[in-house]
C-alpha cells in the first residue's frame, strides 16, 4: 500500500548501490502479440556498479559524476531513468518530488548489464528512505515495472529467474562464490536494435532447481544454456567476438558469454582472485576496453 510518509522531508541523506545485472543465461521463449519478446533468464548481480545518493532539497535535481557521466549525459532518449523513478515514486505516494540526487556512473552506458535499470531501482530504494514513504513491496514493484522491463529484478537485487518481458521474478537456487570479469569494448549497443535483429526459432525455458556446488559446476550448468541475443549483438558490434575470445583465452576462465543484449561480456572464474588476475591479463592486451574484475553477489 502506498501513500504518505513515516519520516519528515528533512530526513538524513540516503544512498543505495546500483550493482551491474548479469544475465547468466538468456533464452527468448516467445513473443507477445504486441511485439514484446518473452524471456527466461537467470539474473545475478556483480560486485561493481553505480551509486545513487539523495539529500533533501526544495526541487528535484540530478547531478552526474563518475567515469561514464559524460556518456550518460550525451545519450539519446531524453529524461534520465533516475528522475523518472523519483517522479513515479512521488506520484505513488502522493507527495511532491523534492530531492537533490547524485548518480555516480561507473558502468558503461547501453552495455547489457542493466545500468539504467539498476540506477532507477537504487533511486527508488534511496528515496523511500529519504522521503519516509510508506509503500509495500507489491506497490513498489509496480512502480518499478512502470519504468522498464529490467527494473523489477534490479529492485529485488538478488539472484532470480526472470520471465515474461521482465516483470515475472522467481527465486533461484543459491549460487556459489565465483569470480567474474566484465569486459565492454566501449561501444554502446541499444537493446531495441538487438531484439529487432533476432531471428530463428524460440528456445525452451531452462531453469534448474539444484544449487551448484562451486563455480565449475555453475559453469557446466550454464554451458548447457545460452544467450539468444548473442548472434544479433555480434552482427551489430563485431568487436564482441574479440571480447569473447579474450575472455575465453584468459587464465582460469570457466565460461565466456555475452550479458543481456551486450556489448558487455562476462567470464566466470573459480574465485575473485582468479578473476582479478584474469582482468589484469586482459587489460595488458586490450588497454582501451572497460574491464572489471569482481565477483558474483
C-alpha positions in Angstrom: 0.0 0.0 0.0 1.4 3.4 -0.9 0.7 6.9 0.4 2.2 9.3 2.9 5.4 9.4 4.9 6.7 7.9 8.1 9.6 10.4 8.4 9.9 14.2 7.8 11.1 15.6 4.5 14.3 16.8 6.1 15.4 13.3 6.9 19.1 12.5 6.6 20.6 11.8 3.2 20.2 8.3 1.8 22.1 6.3 -0.7 21.8 2.9 -2.5 24.2 0.9 -4.7 23.2 0.0 -8.2 25.1 -3.2 -9.0 25.6 -4.5 -12.5 23.0 -7.0 -13.6 24.3 -10.1 -15.3 22.2 -12.4 -17.4 24.0 -15.7 -16.8 21.8 -17.2 -19.4 19.1 -15.6 -21.5 16.6 -17.6 -23.6 14.0 -15.9 -25.8 11.0 -18.2 -25.4 8.3 -16.5 -27.3 6.8 -13.2 -28.5 3.6 -11.4 -27.4 1.1 -10.1 -29.9 2.3 -6.5 -29.1 5.8 -7.5 -30.3 7.5 -7.7 -26.9 9.7 -10.8 -26.5 9.2 -13.3 -23.7 12.3 -14.3 -21.8 13.6 -16.9 -19.5 16.8 -15.7 -17.8 19.0 -16.4 -14.7 20.0 -13.0 -13.4 22.7 -12.4 -10.8 24.4 -9.2 -9.6 28.1 -8.3 -9.7 30.2 -6.6 -7.0 30.6 -3.5 -9.2 28.1 -0.9 -10.1 26.9 2.7 -9.9 25.8 4.6 -6.8 22.7 6.8 -6.2 22.7 9.3 -3.3 19.8 11.7 -2.4 19.5 14.5 0.0 16.7 16.9 1.0 16.1 19.8 -1.4 13.3 22.2 -2.5 13.2 20.8 -6.0 14.1 17.6 -7.9 17.6 17.7 -9.5 20.1 15.2 -10.8 23.9 15.6 -10.8 26.1 13.2 -12.7 29.7 12.2 -11.9 31.9 9.2 -12.4 33.8 7.8 -15.4 30.7 7.4 -17.6 28.8 10.5 -16.6 29.5 12.3 -19.9 28.4 9.3 -21.9 25.1 9.2 -20.0 24.6 12.9 -20.4 25.1 12.7 -24.1 22.9 9.5 -24.6 19.7 9.9 -26.6 16.4 9.1 -25.1 15.5 12.2 -23.1 14.7 12.0 -19.4 17.0 10.0 -17.2 15.5 6.9 -15.6 16.6 8.1 -12.1 14.4 11.2 -12.5 11.5 9.2 -13.9 11.8 6.8 -10.9 11.7 9.8 -8.5 8.6 11.2 -10.1 6.9 7.8 -10.3 7.5 7.1 -6.6 6.4 10.6 -5.6 3.2 10.1 -7.6 2.5 6.7 -6.0 3.0 8.3 -2.5 1.0 11.5 -3.4 3.9 13.7 -2.4 5.9 16.4 -4.2 9.2 15.0 -5.8 11.8 17.0 -4.0 15.4 15.8 -3.7 18.9 16.5 -4.9 20.0 13.2 -6.4 23.6 12.4 -7.3 24.4 9.5 -9.7 28.0 8.2 -9.8 28.1 6.5 -13.2 30.8 3.8 -13.1 29.1 1.3 -15.6 29.2 1.8 -19.3 26.0 3.1 -20.9 23.8 0.9 -23.1 26.0 -2.1 -22.3 23.7 -5.0 -21.4 24.3 -5.0 -17.7 21.2 -3.1 -16.6 23.0 0.2 -15.7 19.9 2.4 -16.2 17.5 -0.1 -14.7 19.8 -0.6 -11.7 20.1 3.2 -11.2 16.3 3.5 -11.3 15.9 0.7 -8.7 18.6 2.3 -6.5 16.8 5.6 -6.7 13.6 4.0 -5.6 15.3 2.4 -2.6 17.1 5.6 -1.6 14.1 7.9 -2.0 11.8 5.6 0.0 14.2 6.1 2.9 14.8 9.8 2.3 11.1 10.7 2.0 9.9 8.2 4.6 7.4 6.7 2.1 5.0 4.0 3.4 4.8 1.6 0.5 4.6 -2.2 0.4 6.7 -4.4 -1.7 4.0 -5.1 -4.3 3.2 -1.4 -4.8 6.9 -0.6 -5.1 7.3 -3.4 -7.6 4.5 -1.9 -9.7 6.3 1.4 -9.7 9.5 -0.4 -10.8 7.7 -2.3 -13.6 6.3 1.0 -15.0 9.9 2.2 -15.5 11.2 -0.7 -17.6 11.4 -4.4 -18.0 14.7 -4.8 -16.0 13.8 -2.5 -13.1 11.8 -5.1 -11.1 14.7 -7.6 -11.0 17.1 -4.9 -10.1 14.8 -3.7 -7.3 14.7 -7.3 -6.0 18.5 -7.2 -6.0 19.0 -10.9 -5.6 19.8 -13.9 -7.9 16.5 -14.6 -9.6 14.8 -16.3 -12.6 13.3 -13.6 -14.8 10.3 -14.4 -17.0 7.6 -12.7 -19.1 9.0 -9.4 -20.5 11.0 -9.0 -17.3 8.2 -8.5 -14.8 8.0 -12.1 -13.5 10.6 -12.6 -10.8 11.1 -16.0 -9.2 13.6 -17.2 -6.6 16.6 -19.1 -8.0 18.9 -21.5 -6.2 21.8 -20.0 -4.3 24.9 -19.5 -6.4 28.3 -20.5 -5.2 31.1 -18.0 -4.6 32.6 -17.2 -8.0 34.8 -14.7 -9.7 33.6 -12.6 -12.6 35.3 -10.4 -15.2 33.2 -7.9 -17.1 34.5 -6.5 -20.4 33.0 -3.9 -22.6 34.6 -2.7 -25.9 33.3 0.8 -25.1 30.7 0.6 -27.8 27.1 1.4 -26.8 24.6 -1.1 -28.0 20.9 -0.2 -27.6 18.7 -3.1 -26.6 15.9 -2.5 -29.1 18.3 -2.8 -32.0 19.4 -6.2 -30.8 15.9 -7.6 -30.4 14.9 -6.2 -33.8 17.6 -8.3 -35.4 16.9 -11.5 -33.6 15.8 -14.3 -35.9 15.1 -18.0 -35.8 13.1 -20.3 -33.5 12.4 -19.7 -29.9 14.3 -21.5 -27.1 12.7 -23.6 -24.3 12.9 -22.4 -20.7 16.0 -23.7 -18.9 15.5 -23.2 -15.2 17.1 -25.6 -12.7 16.3 -26.4 -9.1 19.6 -27.7 -7.5 22.1 -25.2 -6.3 25.5 -25.7 -8.0 28.3 -26.6 -5.5 31.0 -24.5 -6.9 32.0 -22.2 -9.8 32.9 -25.2 -12.0 29.5 -26.8 -11.6 27.8 -23.5 -12.2 29.8 -23.1 -15.4 28.8 -26.6 -16.5 25.1 -25.8 -15.9 25.4 -22.6 -17.9 27.2 -24.2 -20.7 24.1 -26.2 -21.5 22.2 -22.9 -21.9 23.0 -19.8 -23.8 22.2 -16.2 -24.7 19.8 -16.0 -27.6 20.8 -12.4 -28.3 24.5 -13.2 -29.0 24.1 -13.5 -32.8 22.2 -10.3 -33.4 24.5 -8.4 -30.9 27.6 -9.7 -32.7 26.2 -8.6 -36.1 25.8 -5.1 -34.9 29.1 -4.9 -32.8 31.7 -7.3 -34.3 34.1 -6.3 -31.5 32.0 -8.6 -29.3 33.8 -11.5 -31.0 37.2 -10.1 -29.8 35.9 -9.6 -26.3 34.6 -13.2 -26.0 37.9 -14.6 -27.5 39.9 -12.6 -25.0 37.8 -13.8 -22.0 38.0 -17.4 -23.2 41.7 -17.2 -23.5 42.3 -15.6 -20.1 43.8 -17.8 -17.4 41.2 -19.7 -15.4 38.2 -18.8 -17.5 35.4 -21.4 -17.0 32.9 -19.8 -19.3 32.7 -16.7 -21.5 29.4 -15.2 -22.6 27.5 -12.1 -23.6 25.4 -10.5 -20.9 21.9 -9.3 -21.8 21.9 -7.6 -25.2 25.5 -6.6 -24.9 28.0 -5.4 -25.7 29.4 -6.3 -22.2 30.6 -9.9 -21.9 31.5 -11.8 -18.8 33.9 -14.5 -17.8 33.3 -16.9 -14.9 36.2 -17.9 -12.7 36.7 -20.1 -9.6 37.1 -17.2 -7.2 37.6 -13.4 -7.2 41.4 -13.7 -7.0 41.3 -15.6 -10.3 39.0 -13.0 -11.8 41.3 -10.1 -10.8 44.3 -11.9 -12.3 42.4 -12.6 -15.5 41.2 -8.9 -15.6 44.8 -7.8 -15.4 45.8 -10.3 -18.1 43.2 -8.9 -20.5 43.9 -5.3 -19.6 47.6 -5.8 -20.6 46.4 -6.8 -24.1 43.4 -4.5 -24.5 44.0 -1.3 -22.7 41.2 0.6 -24.5 38.4 -1.7 -23.2 36.5 -1.3 -19.9 37.4 -4.2 -17.7 36.3 -5.0 -14.2 37.4 -8.0 -12.1 34.9 -8.7 -9.4 32.6 -11.4 -8.0 29.0 -12.6 -8.2 27.0 -11.0 -5.5 
